[in-house]
Amino acid sequence: MGITSISKHADFVVIDMASLAAAFACAYFAKFGSLSFIESTSWRGLLILMLGVDLVITLIVNPYSGIFRRRYWEDIGTELKIALMSFLVICVIFYLFKIGEDYSREMLIVTYAAYVSRTSISASCSPTGADGPPTASSAWCSLPRAMSPRRPRS
């Protein structure tokens, strides 16, 4: 992935990183009932490790090449591959460095499940719609109701 490709798709990378962090926070809250991972260096380190692994895999695989020409199911497949590779690399790191026993496996699985579900939702709301050409409903799918354009009265 070249510098121009990174700068061209930086917004997608930021959104993916933010969604992985949000999935981590939701999984932590579901498991422990609080967001105290912010204060814990080990859990915060795990989040940074997960974000770093995801970023490196994204830079190596370059999943955003041709993103606007893909159909949404192709995009979902690409994002699933990225999430699965990231999950597997984290599992290998846990095994190699023997740190897996320090963290909740359930929370890790829920984190990546939430990340994958966010991927499928955002891909179905992509600006290109399900069959390629932009549609009014797909272009505004992810915007809050207050920001959506008003429909003309009939």
KEMARDREN-834976 format. One record per atom (N, C-alpha, C, O): residue in three letters; x, y, z. Coordinates in steps of 0.05 Angstrom, whole numbers, plus 5000, padded with zeros to 4 digits. Example, Ala and Ser with C-alpha at 12.3 -4.5 7.8 and 13.67 -1.06 7.14 Angstrom:
BEGIN
+-----+------+------+------+
|  aa |   xx |   yy |   zz |
+-----+------+------+------+
| ALA | 5264 | 4886 | 5156 |
| ALA | 5246 | 4910 | 5156 |
| ALA | 5264 | 4934 | 5156 |
| ALA | 5285 | 4934 | 5169 |
| SER | 5257 | 4955 | 5142 |
| SER | 5273 | 4979 | 5143 |
| SER | 5258 | 5001 | 5157 |
| SER | 5268 | 5023 | 5161 |
+-----+------+------+------+
//
This chain:
BEGIN
+-----+------+------+------+
|  aa |   xx |   yy |   zz |
+-----+------+------+------+
| MET | 5017 | 4977 | 5000 |
| MET | 5000 | 5000 | 5000 |
| MET | 5018 | 5024 | 5000 |
| MET | 5034 | 5028 | 5019 |
| GLY | 5016 | 5041 | 4979 |
| GLY | 5033 | 5064 | 4977 |
| GLY | 5022 | 5087 | 4994 |
| GLY | 5001 | 5086 | 5005 |
| ILE | 5039 | 5108 | 4995 |
| ILE | 5031 | 5132 | 5011 |
| ILE | 5006 | 5145 | 5000 |
| ILE | 4989 | 5153 | 5015 |
| THR | 5003 | 5146 | 4973 |
| THR | 4979 | 5158 | 4962 |
| THR | 4954 | 5141 | 4969 |
| THR | 4933 | 5152 | 4974 |
| SER | 4957 | 5115 | 4968 |
| SER | 4935 | 5098 | 4975 |
| SER | 4927 | 5101 | 5004 |
| SER | 4903 | 5101 | 5011 |
| ILE | 4946 | 5104 | 5022 |
| ILE | 4941 | 5108 | 5050 |
| ILE | 4926 | 5134 | 5054 |
| ILE | 4906 | 5135 | 5069 |
| SER | 4936 | 5155 | 5042 |
| SER | 4923 | 5181 | 5046 |
| SER | 4896 | 5182 | 5032 |
| SER | 4878 | 5196 | 5042 |
| LYS | 4892 | 5168 | 5011 |
| LYS | 4867 | 5167 | 4997 |
| LYS | 4845 | 5153 | 5013 |
| LYS | 4822 | 5161 | 5012 |
| HIS | 4853 | 5133 | 5029 |
| HIS | 4834 | 5117 | 5044 |
| HIS | 4838 | 5120 | 5074 |
| HIS | 4830 | 5102 | 5089 |
| ALA | 4850 | 5141 | 5083 |
| ALA | 4855 | 5145 | 5112 |
| ALA | 4829 | 5145 | 5128 |
| ALA | 4829 | 5136 | 5151 |
| ASP | 4808 | 5156 | 5116 |
| ASP | 4783 | 5157 | 5131 |
| ASP | 4772 | 5129 | 5136 |
| ASP | 4761 | 5124 | 5157 |
| PHE | 4775 | 5111 | 5117 |
| PHE | 4766 | 5083 | 5122 |
| PHE | 4783 | 5070 | 5144 |
| PHE | 4772 | 5055 | 5160 |
| VAL | 4809 | 5075 | 5144 |
| VAL | 4826 | 5063 | 5165 |
| VAL | 4818 | 5074 | 5192 |
| VAL | 4817 | 5059 | 5211 |
| VAL | 4813 | 5100 | 5194 |
| VAL | 4805 | 5112 | 5220 |
| VAL | 4779 | 5101 | 5229 |
| VAL | 4775 | 5095 | 5253 |
| ILE | 4760 | 5098 | 5211 |
| ILE | 4734 | 5086 | 5218 |
| ILE | 4736 | 5058 | 5227 |
| ILE | 4724 | 5050 | 5247 |
| ASP | 4753 | 5042 | 5214 |
| ASP | 4757 | 5014 | 5223 |
| ASP | 4770 | 5013 | 5250 |
| ASP | 4763 | 4996 | 5267 |
| MET | 4790 | 5030 | 5255 |
| MET | 4803 | 5030 | 5281 |
| MET | 4783 | 5039 | 5303 |
| MET | 4783 | 5027 | 5325 |
| ALA | 4767 | 5059 | 5297 |
| ALA | 4748 | 5068 | 5317 |
| ALA | 4727 | 5047 | 5322 |
| ALA | 4718 | 5043 | 5345 |
| SER | 4719 | 5032 | 5302 |
| SER | 4699 | 5012 | 5306 |
| SER | 4710 | 4988 | 5322 |
| SER | 4696 | 4976 | 5338 |
| LEU | 4736 | 4982 | 5317 |
| LEU | 4748 | 4960 | 5333 |
| LEU | 4751 | 4969 | 5362 |
| LEU | 4746 | 4953 | 5380 |
| ALA | 4758 | 4994 | 5367 |
| ALA | 4760 | 5004 | 5395 |
| ALA | 4732 | 5005 | 5408 |
| ALA | 4730 | 4998 | 5431 |
| ALA | 4712 | 5012 | 5393 |
| ALA | 4685 | 5012 | 5404 |
| ALA | 4675 | 4984 | 5410 |
| ALA | 4662 | 4980 | 5430 |
| ALA | 4682 | 4965 | 5392 |
| ALA | 4674 | 4937 | 5397 |
| ALA | 4688 | 4927 | 5422 |
| ALA | 4676 | 4912 | 5438 |
| PHE | 4713 | 4934 | 5426 |
| PHE | 4728 | 4926 | 5450 |
| PHE | 4715 | 4938 | 5475 |
| PHE | 4712 | 4924 | 5494 |
| ALA | 4708 | 4964 | 5474 |
| ALA | 4695 | 4976 | 5497 |
| ALA | 4669 | 4964 | 5503 |
| ALA | 4662 | 4959 | 5527 |
| CYS | 4653 | 4957 | 5483 |
| CYS | 4627 | 4944 | 5487 |
| CYS | 4630 | 4917 | 5499 |
| CYS | 4616 | 4909 | 5517 |
| ALA | 4650 | 4901 | 5489 |
| ALA | 4654 | 4874 | 5499 |
| ALA | 4664 | 4876 | 5528 |
| ALA | 4656 | 4859 | 5544 |
| TYR | 4682 | 4895 | 5534 |
| TYR | 4692 | 4898 | 5561 |
| TYR | 4669 | 4905 | 5580 |
| TYR | 4667 | 4894 | 5602 |
| PHE | 4652 | 4923 | 5571 |
| PHE | 4629 | 4931 | 5588 |
| PHE | 4610 | 4908 | 5592 |
| PHE | 4599 | 4904 | 5614 |
| ALA | 4605 | 4892 | 5571 |
| ALA | 4587 | 4869 | 5573 |
| ALA | 4598 | 4848 | 5592 |
| ALA | 4583 | 4835 | 5607 |
| LYS | 4625 | 4845 | 5592 |
| LYS | 4637 | 4824 | 5609 |
| LYS | 4640 | 4833 | 5638 |
| LYS | 4635 | 4818 | 5656 |
| PHE | 4650 | 4858 | 5642 |
| PHE | 4657 | 4867 | 5669 |
| PHE | 4638 | 4888 | 5680 |
| PHE | 4640 | 4895 | 5704 |
| GLY | 4620 | 4900 | 5664 |
| GLY | 4601 | 4919 | 5674 |
| GLY | 4612 | 4947 | 5679 |
| GLY | 4599 | 4964 | 5691 |
| SER | 4636 | 4952 | 5669 |
| SER | 4647 | 4979 | 5671 |
| SER | 4667 | 4984 | 5648 |
| SER | 4672 | 4965 | 5632 |
| LEU | 4677 | 5008 | 5647 |
| LEU | 4697 | 5014 | 5627 |
| LEU | 4724 | 5019 | 5640 |
| LEU | 4739 | 5037 | 5632 |
| SER | 4731 | 5004 | 5660 |
| SER | 4755 | 5008 | 5675 |
| SER | 4780 | 4999 | 5660 |
| SER | 4802 | 5002 | 5671 |
| PHE | 4777 | 4989 | 5636 |
| PHE | 4801 | 4981 | 5621 |
| PHE | 4818 | 5006 | 5615 |
| PHE | 4842 | 5004 | 5609 |
| ILE | 4806 | 5030 | 5616 |
| ILE | 4820 | 5054 | 5611 |
| ILE | 4842 | 5059 | 5632 |
| ILE | 4863 | 5070 | 5626 |
| GLU | 4836 | 5050 | 5656 |
| GLU | 4855 | 5054 | 5678 |
| GLU | 4875 | 5031 | 5681 |
| GLU | 4896 | 5034 | 5693 |
| SER | 4869 | 5008 | 5669 |
| SER | 4886 | 4984 | 5671 |
| SER | 4906 | 4984 | 5648 |
| SER | 4899 | 4984 | 5625 |
| THR | 4932 | 4983 | 5655 |
| THR | 4952 | 4983 | 5634 |
| THR | 4952 | 4957 | 5617 |
| THR | 4958 | 4958 | 5594 |
| SER | 4945 | 4935 | 5629 |
| SER | 4946 | 4910 | 5614 |
| SER | 4923 | 4909 | 5594 |
| SER | 4927 | 4901 | 5571 |
| TRP | 4899 | 4917 | 5602 |
| TRP | 4876 | 4917 | 5583 |
| TRP | 4880 | 4939 | 5562 |
| TRP | 4873 | 4935 | 5538 |
| ARG | 4890 | 4962 | 5570 |
| ARG | 4896 | 4983 | 5551 |
| ARG | 4917 | 4974 | 5531 |
| ARG | 4916 | 4981 | 5507 |
| GLY | 4936 | 4959 | 5541 |
| GLY | 4957 | 4948 | 5523 |
| GLY | 4946 | 4928 | 5503 |
| GLY | 4954 | 4927 | 5480 |
| LEU | 4926 | 4912 | 5512 |
| LEU | 4913 | 4894 | 5494 |
| LEU | 4899 | 4909 | 5472 |
| LEU | 4900 | 4901 | 5449 |
| LEU | 4885 | 4930 | 5479 |
| LEU | 4871 | 4946 | 5459 |
| LEU | 4891 | 4958 | 5439 |
| LEU | 4886 | 4957 | 5415 |
| ILE | 4913 | 4968 | 5448 |
| ILE | 4933 | 4979 | 5431 |
| ILE | 4945 | 4958 | 5413 |
| ILE | 4950 | 4962 | 5389 |
| LEU | 4950 | 4934 | 5424 |
| LEU | 4960 | 4911 | 5408 |
| LEU | 4940 | 4904 | 5386 |
| LEU | 4948 | 4899 | 5363 |
| MET | 4914 | 4902 | 5393 |
| MET | 4894 | 4895 | 5374 |
| MET | 4892 | 4916 | 5351 |
| MET | 4890 | 4909 | 5328 |
| LEU | 4893 | 4941 | 5359 |
| LEU | 4892 | 4963 | 5339 |
| LEU | 4917 | 4962 | 5321 |
| LEU | 4915 | 4966 | 5297 |
| GLY | 4940 | 4957 | 5333 |
| GLY | 4965 | 4956 | 5318 |
| GLY | 4965 | 4932 | 5298 |
| GLY | 4973 | 4935 | 5275 |
| VAL | 4956 | 4909 | 5307 |
| VAL | 4955 | 4885 | 5290 |
| VAL | 4936 | 4891 | 5267 |
| VAL | 4942 | 4884 | 5244 |
| ASP | 4913 | 4902 | 5273 |
| ASP | 4893 | 4908 | 5252 |
| ASP | 4904 | 4928 | 5232 |
| ASP | 4900 | 4925 | 5208 |
| LEU | 4919 | 4948 | 5242 |
| LEU | 4930 | 4968 | 5224 |
| LEU | 4952 | 4956 | 5206 |
| LEU | 4952 | 4961 | 5182 |
| VAL | 4969 | 4939 | 5217 |
| VAL | 4990 | 4927 | 5201 |
| VAL | 4978 | 4908 | 5180 |
| VAL | 4987 | 4908 | 5157 |
| ILE | 4958 | 4892 | 5187 |
| ILE | 4945 | 4875 | 5168 |
| ILE | 4932 | 4891 | 5146 |
| ILE | 4933 | 4884 | 5123 |
| THR | 4919 | 4913 | 5154 |
| THR | 4906 | 4930 | 5134 |
| THR | 4927 | 4942 | 5115 |
| THR | 4921 | 4943 | 5091 |
| LEU | 4949 | 4950 | 5125 |
| LEU | 4970 | 4961 | 5108 |
| LEU | 4982 | 4940 | 5089 |
| LEU | 4989 | 4946 | 5066 |
| ILE | 4984 | 4915 | 5099 |
| ILE | 4996 | 4894 | 5082 |
| ILE | 4976 | 4885 | 5061 |
| ILE | 4983 | 4881 | 5038 |
| VAL | 4951 | 4880 | 5069 |
| VAL | 4931 | 4869 | 5051 |
| VAL | 4919 | 4889 | 5032 |
| VAL | 4911 | 4882 | 5009 |
| ASN | 4918 | 4915 | 5040 |
| ASN | 4906 | 4936 | 5024 |
| ASN | 4877 | 4930 | 5015 |
| ASN | 4872 | 4928 | 4992 |
| PRO | 4859 | 4927 | 5035 |
| PRO | 4832 | 4920 | 5028 |
| PRO | 4815 | 4942 | 5015 |
| PRO | 4793 | 4937 | 5006 |
| TYR | 4826 | 4966 | 5015 |
| TYR | 4810 | 4988 | 5005 |
| TYR | 4815 | 4993 | 4975 |
| TYR | 4803 | 5012 | 4963 |
| SER | 4832 | 4978 | 4963 |
| SER | 4836 | 4980 | 4934 |
| SER | 4810 | 4972 | 4919 |
| SER | 4801 | 4950 | 4922 |
| GLY | 4799 | 4991 | 4904 |
| GLY | 4775 | 4985 | 4889 |
| GLY | 4750 | 4983 | 4906 |
| GLY | 4731 | 4970 | 4898 |
| ILE | 4750 | 4996 | 4929 |
| ILE | 4728 | 4994 | 4947 |
| ILE | 4702 | 5005 | 4936 |
| ILE | 4680 | 4995 | 4942 |
| PHE | 4704 | 5025 | 4919 |
| PHE | 4679 | 5038 | 4908 |
| PHE | 4668 | 5022 | 4885 |
| PHE | 4646 | 5027 | 4876 |
| ARG | 4684 | 5003 | 4874 |
| ARG | 4674 | 4987 | 4851 |
| ARG | 4663 | 4960 | 4860 |
| ARG | 4651 | 4946 | 4844 |
| ARG | 4667 | 4953 | 4886 |
| ARG | 4659 | 4927 | 4896 |
| ARG | 4629 | 4927 | 4903 |
| ARG | 4618 | 4948 | 4911 |
| ARG | 4617 | 4905 | 4901 |
| ARG | 4590 | 4901 | 4912 |
| ARG | 4592 | 4897 | 4942 |
| ARG | 4614 | 4890 | 4952 |
| TYR | 4570 | 4902 | 4956 |
| TYR | 4572 | 4902 | 4985 |
| TYR | 4579 | 4874 | 4996 |
| TYR | 4593 | 4872 | 5016 |
| TRP | 4570 | 4853 | 4983 |
| TRP | 4577 | 4826 | 4993 |
| TRP | 4607 | 4820 | 4989 |
| TRP | 4618 | 4805 | 5005 |
| GLU | 4619 | 4831 | 4969 |
| GLU | 4648 | 4828 | 4965 |
| GLU | 4663 | 4844 | 4987 |
| GLU | 4683 | 4835 | 4997 |
| ASP | 4652 | 4867 | 4994 |
| ASP | 4665 | 4883 | 5015 |
| ASP | 4662 | 4869 | 5042 |
| ASP | 4681 | 4869 | 5058 |
| ILE | 4639 | 4857 | 5047 |
| ILE | 4636 | 4842 | 5072 |
| ILE | 4656 | 4819 | 5073 |
| ILE | 4668 | 4814 | 5094 |
| GLY | 4660 | 4805 | 5051 |
| GLY | 4679 | 4783 | 5050 |
| GLY | 4707 | 4793 | 5056 |
| GLY | 4722 | 4780 | 5070 |
| THR | 4715 | 4815 | 5044 |
| THR | 4741 | 4827 | 5049 |
| THR | 4745 | 4834 | 5078 |
| THR | 4765 | 4828 | 5090 |
| GLU | 4725 | 4847 | 5089 |
| GLU | 4727 | 4856 | 5117 |
| GLU | 4727 | 4832 | 5136 |
| GLU | 4741 | 4832 | 5157 |
| LEU | 4712 | 4811 | 5129 |
| LEU | 4713 | 4786 | 5146 |
| LEU | 4741 | 4774 | 5145 |
| LEU | 4750 | 4764 | 5166 |
| LYS | 4754 | 4774 | 5122 |
| LYS | 4781 | 4763 | 5120 |
| LYS | 4800 | 4779 | 5138 |
| LYS | 4817 | 4768 | 5152 |
| ILE | 4798 | 4805 | 5137 |
| ILE | 4815 | 4823 | 5153 |
| ILE | 4811 | 4817 | 5183 |
| ILE | 4830 | 4815 | 5198 |
| ALA | 4785 | 4816 | 5191 |
| ALA | 4779 | 4811 | 5219 |
| ALA | 4789 | 4784 | 5228 |
| ALA | 4799 | 4781 | 5250 |
| LEU | 4786 | 4764 | 5211 |
| LEU | 4795 | 4737 | 5218 |
| LEU | 4825 | 4736 | 5220 |
| LEU | 4836 | 4723 | 5238 |
| MET | 4839 | 4748 | 5201 |
| MET | 4868 | 4749 | 5202 |
| MET | 4878 | 4763 | 5228 |
| MET | 4896 | 4754 | 5241 |
| SER | 4865 | 4785 | 5234 |
| SER | 4872 | 4800 | 5258 |
| SER | 4868 | 4783 | 5283 |
| SER | 4885 | 4782 | 5301 |
| PHE | 4845 | 4769 | 5285 |
| PHE | 4839 | 4752 | 5307 |
| PHE | 4859 | 4730 | 5310 |
| PHE | 4869 | 4724 | 5332 |
| LEU | 4866 | 4717 | 5287 |
| LEU | 4885 | 4695 | 5288 |
| LEU | 4913 | 4704 | 5296 |
| LEU | 4927 | 4690 | 5310 |
| VAL | 4921 | 4728 | 5287 |
| VAL | 4947 | 4738 | 5295 |
| VAL | 4948 | 4744 | 5325 |
| VAL | 4968 | 4739 | 5338 |
| ILE | 4926 | 4755 | 5335 |
| ILE | 4924 | 4760 | 5364 |
| ILE | 4926 | 4734 | 5379 |
| ILE | 4940 | 4732 | 5399 |
| CYS | 4912 | 4713 | 5369 |
| CYS | 4913 | 4687 | 5383 |
| CYS | 4942 | 4675 | 5382 |
| CYS | 4951 | 4664 | 5402 |
| VAL | 4956 | 4678 | 5360 |
| VAL | 4983 | 4668 | 5358 |
| VAL | 5001 | 4684 | 5377 |
| VAL | 5018 | 4672 | 5390 |
| ILE | 4998 | 4710 | 5379 |
| ILE | 5014 | 4726 | 5397 |
| ILE | 5008 | 4718 | 5426 |
| ILE | 5027 | 4715 | 5442 |
| PHE | 4982 | 4712 | 5432 |
| PHE | 4976 | 4703 | 5459 |
| PHE | 4990 | 4676 | 5465 |
| PHE | 5001 | 4672 | 5487 |
| TYR | 4991 | 4658 | 5445 |
| TYR | 5003 | 4632 | 5449 |
| TYR | 5034 | 4635 | 5452 |
| TYR | 5046 | 4623 | 5470 |
| LEU | 5046 | 4650 | 5433 |
| LEU | 5075 | 4652 | 5433 |
| LEU | 5086 | 4665 | 5458 |
| LEU | 5107 | 4657 | 5468 |
| PHE | 5073 | 4686 | 5467 |
| PHE | 5083 | 4701 | 5490 |
| PHE | 5070 | 4692 | 5517 |
| PHE | 5075 | 4704 | 5538 |
| LYS | 5053 | 4671 | 5515 |
| LYS | 5039 | 4660 | 5539 |
| LYS | 5025 | 4681 | 5555 |
| LYS | 5027 | 4682 | 5580 |
| ILE | 5011 | 4699 | 5541 |
| ILE | 4996 | 4720 | 5555 |
| ILE | 4965 | 4715 | 5553 |
| ILE | 4950 | 4731 | 5563 |
| GLY | 4957 | 4694 | 5540 |
| GLY | 4929 | 4689 | 5536 |
| GLY | 4914 | 4684 | 5562 |
| GLY | 4890 | 4689 | 5563 |
| GLU | 4927 | 4673 | 5582 |
| GLU | 4914 | 4668 | 5607 |
| GLU | 4908 | 4693 | 5623 |
| GLU | 4892 | 4692 | 5643 |
| ASP | 4920 | 4715 | 5616 |
| ASP | 4915 | 4740 | 5630 |
| ASP | 4890 | 4754 | 5621 |
| ASP | 4881 | 4773 | 5634 |
| TYR | 4878 | 4746 | 5598 |
| TYR | 4855 | 4760 | 5587 |
| TYR | 4832 | 4741 | 5583 |
| TYR | 4836 | 4716 | 5582 |
| SER | 4809 | 4752 | 5581 |
| SER | 4784 | 4737 | 5577 |
| SER | 4781 | 4729 | 5548 |
| SER | 4780 | 4746 | 5530 |
| ARG | 4781 | 4703 | 5543 |
| ARG | 4776 | 4693 | 5515 |
| ARG | 4749 | 4701 | 5506 |
| ARG | 4745 | 4708 | 5482 |
| GLU | 4730 | 4700 | 5524 |
| GLU | 4702 | 4707 | 5517 |
| GLU | 4701 | 4736 | 5507 |
| GLU | 4687 | 4742 | 5488 |
| MET | 4715 | 4753 | 5521 |
| MET | 4715 | 4782 | 5513 |
| MET | 4728 | 4786 | 5486 |
| MET | 4719 | 4803 | 5471 |
| LEU | 4749 | 4772 | 5481 |
| LEU | 4763 | 4774 | 5455 |
| LEU | 4744 | 4765 | 5432 |
| LEU | 4743 | 4777 | 5411 |
| ILE | 4730 | 4743 | 5437 |
| ILE | 4712 | 4733 | 5416 |
| ILE | 4689 | 4752 | 5412 |
| ILE | 4681 | 4757 | 5389 |
| VAL | 4678 | 4763 | 5434 |
| VAL | 4656 | 4782 | 5431 |
| VAL | 4665 | 4808 | 5417 |
| VAL | 4651 | 4820 | 5402 |
| THR | 4690 | 4816 | 5423 |
| THR | 4701 | 4840 | 5410 |
| THR | 4701 | 4836 | 5380 |
| THR | 4692 | 4853 | 5365 |
| TYR | 4712 | 4814 | 5370 |
| TYR | 4714 | 4809 | 5341 |
| TYR | 4687 | 4803 | 5329 |
| TYR | 4682 | 4810 | 5306 |
| ALA | 4668 | 4791 | 5344 |
| ALA | 4641 | 4787 | 5334 |
| ALA | 4627 | 4814 | 5330 |
| ALA | 4614 | 4818 | 5310 |
| ALA | 4631 | 4832 | 5349 |
| ALA | 4619 | 4859 | 5346 |
| ALA | 4632 | 4874 | 5324 |
| ALA | 4618 | 4889 | 5309 |
| TYR | 4658 | 4871 | 5320 |
| TYR | 4672 | 4884 | 5299 |
| TYR | 4663 | 4874 | 5271 |
| TYR | 4659 | 4890 | 5253 |
| VAL | 4659 | 4848 | 5269 |
| VAL | 4649 | 4837 | 5244 |
| VAL | 4620 | 4845 | 5238 |
| VAL | 4613 | 4851 | 5216 |
| SER | 4603 | 4846 | 5259 |
| SER | 4576 | 4855 | 5255 |
| SER | 4575 | 4884 | 5247 |
| SER | 4558 | 4892 | 5230 |
| ARG | 4592 | 4901 | 5258 |
| ARG | 4594 | 4929 | 5249 |
| ARG | 4602 | 4930 | 5220 |
| ARG | 4592 | 4947 | 5205 |
| THR | 4619 | 4913 | 5212 |
| THR | 4628 | 4912 | 5184 |
| THR | 4606 | 4906 | 5165 |
| THR | 4603 | 4919 | 5145 |
| SER | 4590 | 4886 | 5172 |
| SER | 4568 | 4878 | 5154 |
| SER | 4546 | 4900 | 5153 |
| SER | 4534 | 4904 | 5132 |
| ILE | 4542 | 4914 | 5175 |
| ILE | 4522 | 4935 | 5175 |
| ILE | 4532 | 4959 | 5159 |
| ILE | 4517 | 4970 | 5143 |
| SER | 4557 | 4966 | 5163 |
| SER | 4567 | 4990 | 5148 |
| SER | 4570 | 4983 | 5119 |
| SER | 4567 | 5001 | 5102 |
| ALA | 4576 | 4959 | 5112 |
| ALA | 4579 | 4952 | 5083 |
| ALA | 4552 | 4952 | 5070 |
| ALA | 4550 | 4960 | 5046 |
| SER | 4531 | 4944 | 5084 |
| SER | 4504 | 4945 | 5071 |
| SER | 4494 | 4974 | 5069 |
| SER | 4475 | 4979 | 5055 |
| CYS | 4506 | 4992 | 5084 |
| CYS | 4499 | 5020 | 5082 |
| CYS | 4518 | 5036 | 5065 |
| CYS | 4520 | 5061 | 5067 |
| SER | 4534 | 5022 | 5049 |
| SER | 4554 | 5036 | 5033 |
| SER | 4542 | 5054 | 5013 |
| SER | 4519 | 5050 | 5004 |
| PRO | 4556 | 5075 | 5004 |
| PRO | 4545 | 5094 | 4985 |
| PRO | 4539 | 5082 | 4958 |
| PRO | 4524 | 5094 | 4942 |
| THR | 4549 | 5059 | 4952 |
| THR | 4544 | 5047 | 4926 |
| THR | 4519 | 5029 | 4925 |
| THR | 4511 | 5021 | 4904 |
| GLY | 4508 | 5024 | 4948 |
| GLY | 4484 | 5007 | 4948 |
| GLY | 4491 | 4978 | 4943 |
| GLY | 4514 | 4971 | 4942 |
| ALA | 4471 | 4961 | 4941 |
| ALA | 4475 | 4933 | 4939 |
| ALA | 4484 | 4924 | 4911 |
| ALA | 4499 | 4905 | 4909 |
| ASP | 4476 | 4938 | 4890 |
| ASP | 4483 | 4930 | 4863 |
| ASP | 4502 | 4949 | 4849 |
| ASP | 4505 | 4946 | 4824 |
| GLY | 4514 | 4967 | 4862 |
| GLY | 4534 | 4984 | 4850 |
| GLY | 4527 | 5013 | 4848 |
| GLY | 4541 | 5029 | 4860 |
| PRO | 4505 | 5021 | 4833 |
| PRO | 4500 | 5049 | 4831 |
| PRO | 4490 | 5061 | 4857 |
| PRO | 4476 | 5048 | 4872 |
| PRO | 4497 | 5086 | 4862 |
| PRO | 4488 | 5099 | 4887 |
| PRO | 4457 | 5101 | 4888 |
| PRO | 4444 | 5107 | 4868 |
| THR | 4447 | 5097 | 4911 |
| THR | 4418 | 5100 | 4915 |
| THR | 4414 | 5121 | 4938 |
| THR | 4431 | 5125 | 4955 |
| ALA | 4391 | 5133 | 4937 |
| ALA | 4385 | 5154 | 4958 |
| ALA | 4385 | 5141 | 4986 |
| ALA | 4395 | 5153 | 5005 |
| SER | 4373 | 5118 | 4988 |
| SER | 4372 | 5106 | 5015 |
| SER | 4399 | 5096 | 5025 |
| SER | 4405 | 5099 | 5048 |
| SER | 4415 | 5085 | 5007 |
| SER | 4441 | 5075 | 5016 |
| SER | 4461 | 5098 | 5021 |
| SER | 4478 | 5096 | 5039 |
| ALA | 4458 | 5120 | 5006 |
| ALA | 4477 | 5143 | 5010 |
| ALA | 4472 | 5156 | 5037 |
| ALA | 4491 | 5167 | 5049 |
| TRP | 4448 | 5155 | 5048 |
| TRP | 4442 | 5168 | 5073 |
| TRP | 4437 | 5149 | 5095 |
| TRP | 4427 | 5156 | 5117 |
| CYS | 4443 | 5123 | 5091 |
| CYS | 4437 | 5102 | 5110 |
| CYS | 4450 | 5107 | 5137 |
| CYS | 4438 | 5102 | 5158 |
| SER | 4475 | 5116 | 5137 |
| SER | 4490 | 5118 | 5162 |
| SER | 4487 | 5145 | 5176 |
| SER | 4497 | 5148 | 5198 |
| LEU | 4472 | 5163 | 5164 |
| LEU | 4469 | 5189 | 5176 |
| LEU | 4446 | 5189 | 5196 |
| LEU | 4426 | 5176 | 5192 |
| PRO | 4449 | 5204 | 5218 |
| PRO | 4426 | 5207 | 5236 |
| PRO | 4403 | 5220 | 5223 |
| PRO | 4406 | 5234 | 5203 |
| ARG | 4379 | 5215 | 5233 |
| ARG | 4355 | 5225 | 5221 |
| ARG | 4355 | 5255 | 5217 |
| ARG | 4346 | 5266 | 5197 |
| ALA | 4367 | 5270 | 5236 |
| ALA | 4367 | 5299 | 5235 |
| ALA | 4385 | 5308 | 5212 |
| ALA | 4381 | 5330 | 5202 |
| MET | 4405 | 5293 | 5204 |
| MET | 4423 | 5301 | 5183 |
| MET | 4414 | 5291 | 5155 |
| MET | 4425 | 5300 | 5135 |
| SER | 4395 | 5273 | 5154 |
| SER | 4385 | 5263 | 5128 |
| SER | 4370 | 5285 | 5113 |
| SER | 4357 | 5302 | 5125 |
| PRO | 4373 | 5284 | 5087 |
| PRO | 4359 | 5304 | 5071 |
| PRO | 4328 | 5300 | 5073 |
| PRO | 4319 | 5278 | 5075 |
| ARG | 4314 | 5322 | 5072 |
| ARG | 4285 | 5320 | 5074 |
| ARG | 4274 | 5312 | 5047 |
| ARG | 4283 | 5321 | 5026 |
| ARG | 4254 | 5295 | 5048 |
| ARG | 4241 | 5287 | 5023 |
| ARG | 4220 | 5307 | 5016 |
| ARG | 4207 | 5319 | 5033 |
| PRO | 4218 | 5312 | 4990 |
| PRO | 4197 | 5331 | 4982 |
| PRO | 4169 | 5321 | 4988 |
| PRO | 4164 | 5297 | 4987 |
| ARG | 4152 | 5339 | 4996 |
| ARG | 4125 | 5331 | 5002 |
| ARG | 4110 | 5325 | 4977 |
| ARG | 4113 | 5339 | 4956 |
| SER | 4093 | 5305 | 4978 |
| SER | 4078 | 5298 | 4954 |
| SER | 4050 | 5309 | 4955 |
| SER | 4034 | 5305 | 4937 |
+-----+------+------+------+
//
